[in-house]
Amino acid sequence: MYTAVVIILMVGVALGAPTAPSPCCAPDQWEGIIGQTMGYNQEGKAGVRKGYLTMSYDYTDRLLEVFTHLNDSGSGMEVNSNVIQNYKSHKQYVIEGQKCTMTDLPGEMQQQCIPKNATFQTSLYYGAGSSTLMANSFTFPRTGMTVDVSVTQDGCIPIGESIYGNINNYAFFEVLGFINVTLGIKDPKVFNIPSSCPHVEPQHPSHQFDGLLKYVSDKYRK
């Protein structure tokens, strides 16, 4: 549905070049759509996951809501789920249809920042002529993976990420593209637990924490 193309340009830095931009933090409240394509190999079983997410990120009130639609060619599984994380109550809810599951959410919410140990790669632009968007790209390590990210020079709005690595014999390469980003939270009710949930189970099905779903779950937690 959505195709994300992230181009990371590697350039040398000549003597006398301007000081490299410092890592930055995204706005404390924003919403947007994230297109995703990921290839993976798990103990010899390969597949491709494609889909999109809609995200509402609220660092001010320590809330995160993500709706995920994914198709997995390896398992034939289609995932449609809604994840709500409340770092004030330290609870995480996953809603799939009428099934709701809940787990404790330890730790504190992590502000969406490019880490201080990130390496600046280059400045670049999207578009052409007078219709250009200036951006910076950085690369940094995470446990078992490497992340390349591009953000706008004005406002540190995420544009794209490529993530690759091998975690517990799960090798993957993933590309994310961010579109239709708006600042603020249009409707705070997006963080409410749906009343259609008849009850809450104490544990999530294991598939809810594979691949991107696990990455999103862990990304904003310290």
Secondary structure, 3 states (H helix, E strand, C coil): CCCCCCCCCCCCCCCCCCCCCCCCECCCEEEEEEEEEEEEEECCEEEEEEEEEEEEEECCCCEEEEEEEEEECCCCCEEEEEEEEECCCCEEEEEECCEEEEEECCCCECCCECCCCCEEEEEEEEEECCEEEEEEEEEEEECCEEEEEEEECCCCCEEEEEEEEEECCEEEEEEEEEEEEEECCCCHHHHCCCCCCCCEECCCCHHHHCHHHHHHHHHCEC
